[in-house]
Structures are given as C-alpha cells and as structure tokens.
Amino acid sequence: MYDAETLFNMGKYRVRFSGKHEAIYDYDTGVRYTYSDLDTRSDRLAWFLTSKLGMKKGDRIGFCATNSVAFFDAFLTTYKTGIIITTYNCLLREKELFSLISNEEPKVIFYSGEFAYTIASLREKGFKQEFVCLDAPCEGDTYCYSEIINSTDYEAPSDPGLDYEDIQMLIHTGGTTGTPKAAMMSFRSLFYNSIADIMGFQLSENDTAILTLPLFHTAGWNVFTLPLIMFGGRLIIMRGFNPEKVLRAIREEKPSVGISVETMYKAMAMHPDFEKTDFSCYRFLVTGAAPTGKELLEIYWGKGVKMVNAYGMTEVGPNNMCHPLGLTDIEGVRAKWNSCGIPAPFNQVRFVDDEGNDVAPGERGELIFGGKLLFSGYWNNREATDAIMQDGWVHTGDMGYLDEDGFCYISGRKKNMFISGGENIFPQEIEDVIMLVPGVIEACILGVPDPKWGEVGRVLIVRGPGSAVTREDIIKAVKSELSSIKVPKYVTFVDSVPKNAVGKRDLAEIKKQFGSPEE
C-alpha cells in the first residue's frame, strides 16, 4: 500500500517544497499559476469527475484542445483518481479521429473553442460523451470548465489505491505511416521517464521551458514538461506556435532549456526578431521528431547555444538518448552533431540482427529497448503490441550503432531501407553527408524502382534562402564520402518535405508524391 500512498500524494509532495513557486505561466492569458494553485484546481476537477459524473479508476477523459493549464489540472488529477488521460490531435481527418475516440471511449471530452466544429460533428455522429468547453461561453454544454475549476463546493478526493503498473495516460504514436495507435503509459513508465530526464539533462527547480509542442504528442508531455513539474521547475505555455511570440517570450522570460522540432527552429531563425533575441539564457536546446541538419544547428551554435539532436519513441518514454550537455561545450557538440547522444538512465539498449542476435560493436543493427520506461502495450490492439514487443524488448524499427565513445547514430528506418544492386542502403547515412553541403537545409532520401539495380536513391533537397546549390554539388559530395552504390540517381529540389502535425516526415505522403523515378 506504500506505492498507492506515494502516488496519491505525488502532487502534494511538490506543494510541500514549492507551493508558492510559479509552476505555469499562461503566456496568452497572462495568468501565472503556483504549485498550490494546481493542487487546488486538480482537487476540484477530481471531485467533479468522481462525484458529479461518477467516474472511477480506469475511466478515460479526453482532450480536443490547444495547450492550456487544463491539461495539467487533469494530469495531477490522475494521481488522485486513477482516471486516465487521452489527448487527441484534432487536425487528423475526422474518420481517424472518430476511430480513436470510439476505441478509447472517454467519458468526458474537454475541448477548446477552436475545435467547436469538430465537437459538433461528434455530436451529430451520435457520440454521447459529456463535452466540456475550456473557453467561455460554453454554449450547448451542461458544464463549463471555468465553473468547475472555480467552484468552492467540493471535497478533497480519497485514495483510489493506485499501483505503479496502472495506466496513467494514453499517448498516440506519430502516425507517420498510418492511423496513430494509443500507447498505454503506466505511472511507472512516466515516473522513470521524468527521473531519466532530470538525471540526464541535470534539470533543477531553477529551470524554465517554453512549451512549443502540442500536448497530443509524447514530446510535448514528456521531454522537460512533466520532468519540470515533478522537479519544481517552471513552464511557459502557449496555445500554439508562433515564432514572433516565442522569440518575445525568450527575451522577456529567459527560459533555460527547451525542445522543439526542425520546422519551428527554422521559422524562428528566419524571423526578423531572431537577431535581436539573446539566447544566452539557454543552457541547451534539443531538437526532436526528426534529425536537424548541420546548417540549421550552426545558426544556433553561432548564438552560443548548445543545440543537439535527440532520439525518443512514444513506446519507450521518450527520454531514451541524451547528450551529456553539462560535460561538453559547443565544440564537443559539433563533433557529435549527427549523433542522438548516449543511452539515458534506466534504458537498456541493444542492436540486433534479423534473428535477434546482438551485432558486434560499431556494426549496424536494429535498435531495441528494455527497462523501466517501456509502455504497457497499445490500447485494444494486441496484434500491434505483439509485433513491436518481443520477450520484453521494444523493437524500434530504427537501424543504428554505437560508436567507440558510446554515442548512438541512427542510420534510418528498417522499413525505409532500400536494396540497390544487392546492398542495403540506409537513407540517414547519405542524408548526413548531404546536409554538410552549404545551402542545403533538408535532405530526404527514398528508394524508387529501377530496372537495372532494383532500387535507386531519390533525394529531395530543400535549399536555404538564396542558395544556388546544384545537382552536381549533391552528387559530388556523396561520391567524395560514400561508395558509388549510395550515390542518389535522382535529385529533386522541393520547397518542403511533407510532414505531419508533430514535425515528423509523413512517409506515406512522401512515397505518394515522390516514390517513382524522376521524369
């Protein structure tokens, strides 16, 4: 029962030390919330869900909303009730979104005004959930969130008897190749994920992060956000990403750590306010979802910021790899720029061949994970769970290796590997070379059919402003570093590479648009 008591009081422990400390600053509304404020708000929400709506441990609540303090009210409520949070990307096609909701059956869906049309569609389709608007006015709803959270007529929740293996959240996978799946994240997984982040990145209660990523994705929740809430740090939240607003917040609030994706960092770097924004407040910045090229990294290194690529996976935390940033300088970061770091605490890491045998050090294999951060399977999807989890190890589908210093390098997705002339070709290896060509800000390689070689490489190139890089420049760079079989046959210049809502490459759309030989 000690575990149950610990989980039930998890938020209270933080209040004990940090009750008057600012936890969240809602940049759009200008409202600041202390840890004591969050504790009281979550008590009120817990009472509403259990006493007013009769919900119990294991029931689900959903969010169709932009980032707001309500997500954190709900997160702390999970410790007090055992009610599971699930968050939705409302930019999905209705068919996909409605399928997820049907599968997970949340009893309440909290939504923001931006998605009122989506909620109306759900009602028209016969969904019977209780819908609660986070914004006023709350027309057509039985309850309004502001009334729930400001009510003085409530009682403190009672201990629901939690276990560390109970599910705390459902977090949807990136869905780069199909409909997202709901990964079941236990209290154990999320707890160890936060501790791994705190240890790996040396976080403290003095750290502040701007939340630029959406809370329907694991990076939004689990890289810095929940670790800082656990450790007494501070978050600045915004309803959506806007480069001008983020740069202004950096100047005003002096954040110390942060994570974003390449497209967001690129938008900030190209904004007129970038040059006048002092980044010396940052201890480091992390880029996720997909590797960021050296040219963009150099821009931030030039501002004195240690920016690094990272690796994470919804089903394993996602704090799986991190650079020892407290022990290195920008030159050290530059030397390992295309690495995603060393295995983070509590991660067991192996690289295996097709038969599941460990490969020799430095040899490429599939990256698999074991340890305390693992998820508990996919919600109502045993087949997909069995496909990814074998003998207690999660198979990532990513190919890579560790170098002599223990740093991990990702070569590319196993499924995206193509075979040319009988040789396995890993796109990431070629992309890393191309990204060193001046004027290239993104490179994406895929295999396309070829009558002689079976498959050959087609590379999509995004040039930087004013860049005059040519096909010949690309071919020359690859020939100088890699074998001839790895030189792409086709070079296609594009304005952008298709990506999904969380900044990952949309592989299905890329193959649809560019999966044939260039005409």
C-alpha positions as CSV (number, residue, x, y, z in Angstrom):
1,M,0.0,0.0,0.0
2,Y,3.0,2.3,0.3
3,D,3.1,2.6,-3.5
4,A,-0.6,3.6,-3.5
5,E,0.0,6.3,-0.9
6,T,3.1,7.6,-2.7
7,L,1.2,8.0,-6.0
8,F,-1.9,9.5,-4.4
9,N,0.3,12.2,-2.7
10,M,2.6,12.8,-5.7
11,G,1.3,16.4,-6.3
12,K,1.2,17.1,-2.5
13,Y,4.9,16.3,-2.2
14,R,5.7,19.0,-4.7
15,V,3.5,21.5,-2.9
16,R,5.3,20.8,0.3
17,F,8.5,22.2,-1.2
18,S,7.3,24.5,-3.9
19,G,3.8,25.6,-3.0
20,K,4.4,29.3,-3.6
21,H,6.7,28.8,-6.6
22,E,5.4,29.6,-10.1
23,A,4.7,26.4,-11.9
24,I,3.0,27.6,-15.1
25,Y,2.8,30.9,-16.9
26,D,0.0,31.0,-19.5
27,Y,1.6,33.4,-21.9
28,D,-1.6,34.1,-23.9
29,T,-3.8,35.0,-20.9
30,G,-1.0,36.5,-18.7
31,V,-2.1,34.3,-15.8
32,R,0.5,32.7,-13.6
33,Y,-0.2,29.5,-11.5
34,T,1.7,28.3,-8.5
35,Y,2.1,24.7,-7.5
36,S,-0.5,25.3,-4.7
37,D,-2.9,26.7,-7.4
38,L,-2.5,23.5,-9.5
39,D,-3.1,21.3,-6.4
40,T,-6.4,23.1,-5.6
41,R,-7.5,23.1,-9.2
42,S,-6.9,19.4,-9.6
43,D,-8.8,18.6,-6.3
44,R,-11.8,20.4,-7.8
45,L,-11.5,18.6,-11.1
46,A,-11.1,15.3,-9.3
47,W,-14.3,15.9,-7.2
48,F,-16.2,16.9,-10.3
49,L,-15.3,13.8,-12.3
50,T,-15.9,11.4,-9.4
51,S,-18.8,12.9,-7.5
52,K,-20.7,14.7,-10.3
53,L,-20.0,12.3,-13.2
54,G,-19.5,9.1,-11.2
55,M,-16.2,8.3,-12.9
56,K,-13.7,5.8,-11.3
57,K,-10.2,4.5,-11.6
58,G,-9.6,3.3,-15.2
59,D,-12.2,5.5,-16.9
60,R,-10.9,7.9,-19.5
61,I,-11.1,11.6,-20.1
62,G,-10.1,13.1,-23.5
63,F,-8.8,16.5,-24.7
64,C,-9.5,18.0,-28.1
65,A,-7.7,21.2,-27.3
66,T,-4.8,23.5,-27.8
67,N,-2.3,23.7,-24.9
68,S,-3.8,25.1,-21.7
69,V,-3.4,24.8,-17.9
70,A,-6.4,22.4,-18.0
71,F,-4.1,19.6,-19.2
72,F,-2.0,20.0,-16.1
73,D,-5.1,20.1,-13.9
74,A,-6.0,16.7,-15.4
75,F,-2.6,15.3,-15.1
76,L,-2.5,15.9,-11.4
77,T,-6.0,14.5,-11.1
78,T,-4.7,11.1,-12.4
79,Y,-2.8,10.7,-9.1
80,K,-6.0,11.5,-7.1
81,T,-8.5,9.4,-9.0
82,G,-6.7,6.8,-11.3
83,I,-8.7,8.3,-14.2
84,I,-6.7,8.0,-17.5
85,I,-5.9,11.0,-19.8
86,T,-6.0,10.7,-23.5
87,T,-5.3,13.6,-25.8
88,Y,-6.2,13.9,-29.5
89,N,-4.8,15.7,-32.5
90,C,-7.9,17.4,-33.8
91,L,-6.1,18.1,-37.1
92,L,-6.5,14.5,-38.0
93,R,-9.1,13.5,-40.6
94,E,-12.5,13.0,-39.0
95,K,-12.5,9.3,-39.8
96,E,-9.2,8.8,-38.0
97,L,-10.1,11.0,-35.0
98,F,-13.5,9.4,-34.5
99,S,-12.0,5.9,-34.8
100,L,-9.6,6.8,-31.9
101,I,-12.4,8.1,-29.8
102,S,-14.6,5.1,-30.4
103,N,-11.8,2.8,-29.4
104,E,-10.8,4.6,-26.2
105,E,-14.3,5.7,-25.1
106,P,-13.5,8.7,-23.0
107,K,-16.5,9.6,-20.8
108,V,-15.7,13.3,-21.0
109,I,-14.0,15.3,-23.7
110,F,-12.6,18.7,-22.8
111,Y,-12.3,21.0,-25.9
112,S,-11.1,24.4,-26.8
113,G,-13.2,26.9,-28.8
114,E,-11.0,26.3,-31.9
115,F,-12.5,22.8,-32.2
116,A,-16.1,23.5,-31.6
117,Y,-16.9,22.4,-35.2
118,T,-15.2,19.0,-34.5
119,I,-17.3,18.6,-31.3
120,A,-20.4,19.5,-33.3
121,S,-19.5,16.7,-35.8
122,L,-19.0,14.2,-32.9
123,R,-22.5,15.1,-31.5
124,E,-24.0,14.7,-35.0
125,K,-22.4,11.3,-35.3
126,G,-24.1,10.1,-32.1
127,F,-21.2,10.3,-29.7
128,K,-22.6,10.5,-26.2
129,Q,-19.7,11.8,-24.2
130,E,-20.0,14.8,-21.8
131,F,-18.5,17.7,-23.7
132,V,-16.9,20.5,-21.6
133,C,-15.6,23.6,-23.3
134,L,-12.5,25.1,-21.8
135,D,-13.4,28.5,-23.1
136,A,-16.3,30.8,-22.4
137,P,-19.1,31.0,-23.5
138,C,-19.9,27.3,-23.1
139,E,-23.0,27.2,-25.3
140,G,-24.8,23.9,-25.6
141,D,-22.7,22.2,-22.8
142,T,-24.1,21.1,-19.5
143,Y,-20.9,22.2,-17.7
144,C,-18.4,24.9,-18.2
145,Y,-14.8,24.4,-17.3
146,S,-14.3,27.8,-15.6
147,E,-17.2,27.0,-13.2
148,I,-15.8,23.5,-12.4
149,I,-12.4,24.8,-11.6
150,N,-13.5,27.8,-9.6
151,S,-16.2,26.0,-7.5
152,T,-15.8,26.2,-3.8
153,D,-18.3,23.4,-3.3
154,Y,-16.1,20.4,-3.4
155,E,-14.3,17.8,-1.2
156,A,-10.8,16.5,-1.2
157,P,-10.5,13.2,-3.2
158,S,-9.9,9.9,-1.4
159,D,-7.1,7.5,-2.2
160,P,-8.1,5.3,-5.3
161,G,-5.5,2.7,-4.4
162,L,-3.1,3.0,-7.4
163,D,-0.3,0.7,-8.4
164,Y,2.7,1.8,-10.5
165,E,1.6,-0.5,-13.3
166,D,-1.8,1.2,-13.6
167,I,-2.2,3.2,-16.8
168,Q,-1.9,7.0,-16.3
169,M,-2.1,8.2,-19.9
170,L,-2.8,7.1,-23.5
171,I,-0.4,8.8,-25.8
172,H,-0.8,8.4,-29.5
173,T,2.1,7.5,-31.8
174,G,3.2,9.8,-34.5
175,G,1.2,8.0,-37.2
176,T,3.8,8.6,-40.0
177,T,2.7,5.5,-41.9
178,G,-0.9,5.1,-40.8
179,T,-3.5,5.8,-38.2
180,P,-1.9,6.6,-34.8
181,K,-2.1,3.9,-32.1
182,A,-2.7,4.6,-28.4
183,A,0.3,3.7,-26.3
184,M,-0.6,2.8,-22.7
185,M,1.8,4.7,-20.4
186,S,1.8,3.5,-16.8
187,F,2.6,5.5,-13.7
188,R,5.8,3.5,-13.6
189,S,6.8,4.5,-17.1
190,L,6.1,8.2,-16.8
191,F,7.8,8.3,-13.4
192,Y,11.0,6.8,-14.6
193,N,10.9,8.8,-17.8
194,S,10.9,12.0,-15.7
195,I,13.7,10.8,-13.5
196,A,15.7,9.9,-16.6
197,D,15.3,13.4,-18.0
198,I,16.2,15.1,-14.7
199,M,19.3,13.0,-14.3
200,G,20.4,13.0,-18.0
201,F,19.9,16.7,-18.5
202,Q,20.6,17.8,-14.9
203,L,17.3,19.7,-14.6
204,S,16.6,21.7,-11.4
205,E,13.9,23.8,-9.9
206,N,15.6,26.8,-11.4
207,D,14.9,25.7,-15.0
208,T,12.2,27.1,-17.2
209,A,11.0,25.8,-20.6
210,I,8.6,27.2,-23.2
211,L,6.2,24.6,-24.3
212,T,6.1,25.0,-28.1
213,L,5.0,21.4,-28.9
214,P,1.4,20.2,-28.7
215,L,0.2,18.1,-25.8
216,F,-1.3,15.4,-28.0
217,H,2.2,14.1,-28.6
218,T,4.8,12.4,-26.3
219,A,7.5,15.1,-26.7
220,G,5.1,17.8,-25.6
221,W,4.3,15.9,-22.4
222,N,7.5,14.0,-21.5
223,V,10.5,16.0,-22.6
224,F,11.0,18.7,-20.0
225,T,7.3,19.3,-19.4
226,L,6.4,16.6,-16.8
227,P,10.0,16.3,-15.5
228,L,10.0,20.0,-14.7
229,I,6.6,19.8,-13.0
230,M,7.9,16.8,-10.9
231,F,11.1,18.7,-10.0
232,G,9.6,22.1,-9.2
233,G,10.6,24.0,-12.4
234,R,8.6,26.4,-14.4
235,L,6.7,26.1,-17.7
236,I,5.6,28.8,-20.1
237,I,2.6,27.6,-22.2
238,M,1.1,28.9,-25.4
239,R,-2.0,27.9,-27.3
240,G,0.0,27.4,-30.5
241,F,3.4,28.0,-32.0
242,N,4.2,31.5,-33.3
243,P,7.9,32.4,-33.9
244,E,7.4,36.1,-33.1
245,K,5.7,35.2,-29.8
246,V,8.2,32.6,-28.8
247,L,11.1,34.9,-29.5
248,R,9.4,37.7,-27.5
249,A,8.9,35.2,-24.6
250,I,12.6,34.2,-24.7
251,R,13.6,37.9,-24.3
252,E,11.1,38.5,-21.5
253,E,11.1,35.3,-19.5
254,K,14.7,34.0,-20.0
255,P,14.0,30.2,-20.4
256,S,16.9,27.9,-19.7
257,V,16.1,24.6,-21.5
258,G,13.8,23.7,-24.5
259,I,12.8,21.2,-27.1
260,S,11.2,21.9,-30.5
261,V,11.3,20.5,-34.0
262,E,13.3,21.5,-37.0
263,T,10.4,23.4,-38.7
264,M,9.9,25.5,-35.6
265,Y,13.6,26.3,-35.1
266,K,13.8,27.1,-38.8
267,A,10.9,29.5,-38.5
268,M,12.5,31.3,-35.6
269,A,15.9,31.5,-37.3
270,M,14.3,33.1,-40.4
271,H,12.2,35.6,-38.4
272,P,13.4,39.3,-38.3
273,D,13.4,39.2,-34.5
274,F,15.9,36.4,-34.3
275,E,19.0,38.5,-34.5
276,K,17.9,40.8,-31.6
277,T,17.0,37.9,-29.4
278,D,19.6,37.0,-26.8
279,F,19.8,33.2,-26.4
280,S,22.4,33.3,-23.6
281,C,19.7,32.3,-21.1
282,Y,19.6,28.8,-22.5
283,R,21.8,26.1,-21.1
284,F,20.9,24.0,-24.1
285,L,18.2,23.3,-26.7
286,V,17.1,19.9,-28.0
287,T,15.6,19.1,-31.4
288,G,13.3,16.1,-31.8
289,A,10.9,14.2,-34.1
290,A,13.4,14.1,-36.9
291,P,17.2,14.9,-37.2
292,T,18.0,18.5,-37.8
293,G,20.7,19.4,-40.3
294,K,24.1,20.9,-39.5
295,E,23.4,24.1,-41.3
296,L,20.5,25.0,-39.0
297,L,22.4,23.8,-35.9
298,E,25.3,26.1,-36.9
299,I,22.9,29.1,-36.7
300,Y,22.1,28.3,-33.1
301,W,25.6,27.4,-32.2
302,G,26.5,30.8,-33.5
303,K,24.2,32.3,-30.9
304,G,26.2,30.4,-28.2
305,V,23.6,27.7,-27.7
306,K,24.4,24.0,-27.3
307,M,21.7,22.6,-29.6
308,V,21.7,18.8,-30.1
309,N,19.7,16.2,-31.9
310,A,17.9,13.7,-29.7
311,Y,16.1,10.4,-30.0
312,G,12.9,9.3,-28.5
313,M,10.0,7.0,-29.0
314,T,6.4,7.2,-27.6
315,E,6.6,3.5,-26.6
316,V,9.8,4.0,-24.6
317,G,9.4,7.1,-22.6
318,P,10.5,9.0,-24.8
319,N,13.7,10.1,-23.0
320,N,15.9,7.4,-24.5
321,M,19.0,9.2,-25.6
322,C,20.6,12.4,-24.5
323,H,23.9,14.2,-24.9
324,P,26.0,14.8,-21.7
325,L,25.5,18.5,-22.1
326,G,26.8,19.5,-18.7
327,L,30.1,18.0,-19.5
328,T,30.7,19.3,-23.0
329,D,31.0,22.6,-24.9
330,I,29.8,23.7,-28.3
331,E,32.9,22.2,-30.0
332,G,32.1,18.9,-28.4
333,V,28.5,19.1,-29.6
334,R,29.7,20.0,-33.1
335,A,31.9,16.9,-33.2
336,K,28.9,14.6,-32.5
337,W,26.3,16.7,-34.3
338,N,24.7,13.8,-36.2
339,S,24.5,11.6,-33.1
340,C,21.4,11.5,-30.9
341,G,23.5,11.0,-27.7
342,I,24.2,8.2,-25.2
343,P,21.5,6.0,-23.7
344,A,19.7,7.8,-21.0
345,P,19.3,6.4,-17.4
346,F,17.1,3.3,-17.0
347,N,17.3,2.4,-20.7
348,Q,18.6,-1.0,-21.7
349,V,19.8,-0.7,-25.3
350,R,20.8,-3.4,-27.8
351,F,21.4,-3.5,-31.5
352,V,20.4,-6.8,-33.1
353,D,20.3,-8.5,-36.5
354,D,17.3,-10.0,-38.2
355,E,17.5,-13.1,-36.0
356,G,17.6,-11.1,-32.8
357,N,21.3,-11.7,-32.1
358,D,23.4,-8.8,-30.8
359,V,25.6,-7.4,-33.5
360,A,29.3,-6.5,-33.0
361,P,30.2,-3.1,-31.6
362,G,30.1,-0.5,-34.3
363,E,28.1,-2.7,-36.6
364,R,24.6,-1.7,-37.7
365,G,21.6,-3.4,-36.2
366,E,18.0,-2.7,-35.2
367,L,17.8,-0.6,-32.0
368,I,15.7,-2.3,-29.3
369,F,14.9,-1.1,-25.8
370,G,14.2,-2.7,-22.4
371,G,13.9,-1.3,-18.9
372,K,11.7,0.8,-16.7
373,L,10.5,3.2,-19.4
374,L,8.7,0.7,-21.6
375,F,5.0,1.2,-22.4
376,S,2.3,-1.3,-21.5
377,G,1.1,-2.1,-25.0
378,Y,-1.4,-0.5,-27.3
379,W,-4.9,0.1,-26.1
380,N,-7.2,-2.6,-27.5
381,N,-4.6,-3.7,-30.1
382,R,-2.9,-7.0,-29.1
383,E,-1.7,-7.7,-32.6
384,A,0.3,-4.4,-32.9
385,T,1.6,-4.9,-29.3
386,D,2.9,-8.3,-30.1
387,A,4.5,-7.0,-33.3
388,I,6.6,-4.4,-31.5
389,M,7.3,-6.0,-28.1
390,Q,9.1,-9.3,-28.1
391,D,10.4,-11.0,-25.0
392,G,10.2,-7.8,-23.0
393,W,12.1,-5.7,-25.6
394,V,10.5,-3.0,-27.8
395,H,11.7,-3.2,-31.4
396,T,12.0,0.3,-32.7
397,G,12.4,-0.4,-36.4
398,D,15.3,2.0,-36.4
399,M,18.7,0.9,-37.6
400,G,21.8,2.3,-36.0
401,Y,25.0,1.7,-34.0
402,L,27.1,2.9,-31.1
403,D,30.5,4.5,-31.7
404,E,33.6,3.9,-29.7
405,D,32.5,6.7,-27.2
406,G,29.1,5.1,-26.7
407,F,27.2,7.7,-28.8
408,C,24.3,6.4,-30.8
409,Y,23.9,7.0,-34.5
410,I,20.6,6.3,-36.4
411,S,21.0,5.1,-40.0
412,G,17.3,5.1,-40.8
413,R,14.1,3.2,-40.5
414,K,14.4,-0.6,-41.2
415,K,11.3,-0.3,-43.4
416,N,12.8,2.6,-45.3
417,M,16.0,0.8,-46.1
418,F,16.1,0.0,-49.8
419,I,18.2,-2.5,-51.7
420,S,20.3,-1.4,-54.6
421,G,22.4,-3.9,-56.5
422,G,22.0,-6.3,-53.6
423,E,23.3,-3.8,-51.0
424,N,21.3,-2.5,-48.1
425,I,21.1,1.3,-48.3
426,F,20.3,3.3,-45.2
427,P,19.0,6.9,-46.1
428,Q,20.2,8.6,-42.9
429,E,23.8,7.9,-43.7
430,I,23.5,9.6,-47.1
431,E,21.4,12.4,-45.7
432,D,24.0,13.2,-43.1
433,V,26.6,13.7,-45.9
434,I,24.3,15.9,-48.0
435,M,23.4,18.1,-45.0
436,L,27.1,19.2,-44.9
437,V,26.7,20.8,-48.3
438,P,26.4,24.6,-47.8
439,G,23.0,25.9,-48.7
440,V,21.1,22.6,-48.0
441,I,18.7,22.9,-45.1
442,E,17.0,19.5,-45.5
443,A,17.6,16.3,-47.4
444,C,15.2,13.3,-47.6
445,I,16.1,10.1,-49.5
446,L,13.8,7.3,-50.5
447,G,14.3,4.3,-52.8
448,V,12.5,4.2,-56.1
449,P,12.2,1.4,-58.7
450,D,15.0,0.9,-61.2
451,P,15.1,-1.8,-64.0
452,K,18.9,-2.4,-63.5
453,W,19.6,-2.0,-59.8
454,G,16.2,-2.9,-58.4
455,E,16.0,0.3,-56.5
456,V,18.0,3.5,-56.6
457,G,18.0,6.6,-54.4
458,R,15.9,9.7,-55.0
459,V,16.8,12.6,-52.8
460,L,14.6,15.6,-52.0
461,I,16.5,18.8,-51.3
462,V,15.3,21.9,-49.6
463,R,17.6,24.8,-50.3
464,G,18.1,27.7,-47.9
465,P,17.2,31.3,-48.9
466,G,19.5,32.5,-51.7
467,S,21.1,29.1,-52.1
468,A,22.4,28.1,-55.5
469,V,23.3,24.5,-54.7
470,T,23.0,22.2,-57.7
471,R,22.5,18.6,-58.5
472,E,26.2,18.3,-59.3
473,D,27.1,19.7,-55.8
474,I,25.0,17.0,-54.2
475,I,26.4,14.1,-56.3
476,K,30.0,15.3,-55.8
477,A,29.5,15.5,-52.0
478,V,28.2,11.9,-51.8
479,K,30.8,10.5,-54.1
480,S,33.6,12.0,-52.0
481,E,32.4,10.3,-48.8
482,L,30.5,7.1,-49.7
483,S,30.6,4.2,-52.2
484,S,29.2,4.7,-55.7
485,I,26.2,2.5,-55.0
486,K,25.0,5.0,-52.4
487,V,25.0,8.0,-54.8
488,P,21.4,9.0,-55.5
489,K,20.4,8.7,-59.1
490,Y,17.7,11.5,-58.9
491,V,18.0,14.9,-57.2
492,T,14.7,16.7,-56.8
493,F,14.6,20.3,-55.4
494,V,11.4,21.0,-53.4
495,D,10.1,23.8,-51.3
496,S,9.4,21.5,-48.4
497,V,9.3,17.8,-47.4
498,P,5.8,16.7,-46.3
499,K,5.5,16.4,-42.5
500,N,2.7,15.6,-40.1
501,A,1.4,17.7,-37.3
502,V,4.2,16.9,-34.9
503,G,7.0,17.7,-37.3
504,K,7.8,14.1,-38.4
505,R,8.2,13.2,-42.1
506,D,4.9,12.0,-43.5
507,L,6.3,8.8,-45.1
508,A,3.1,7.8,-46.8
509,E,2.7,11.2,-48.4
510,I,6.4,11.4,-49.4
511,K,6.1,8.0,-51.2
512,K,2.8,9.0,-52.8
513,Q,4.3,12.2,-54.2
514,F,7.9,11.1,-54.9
515,G,8.0,7.3,-54.9
516,S,8.7,6.9,-58.6
517,P,11.7,7.7,-60.8
518,E,12.0,11.4,-61.6
519,E,10.7,12.2,-65.1
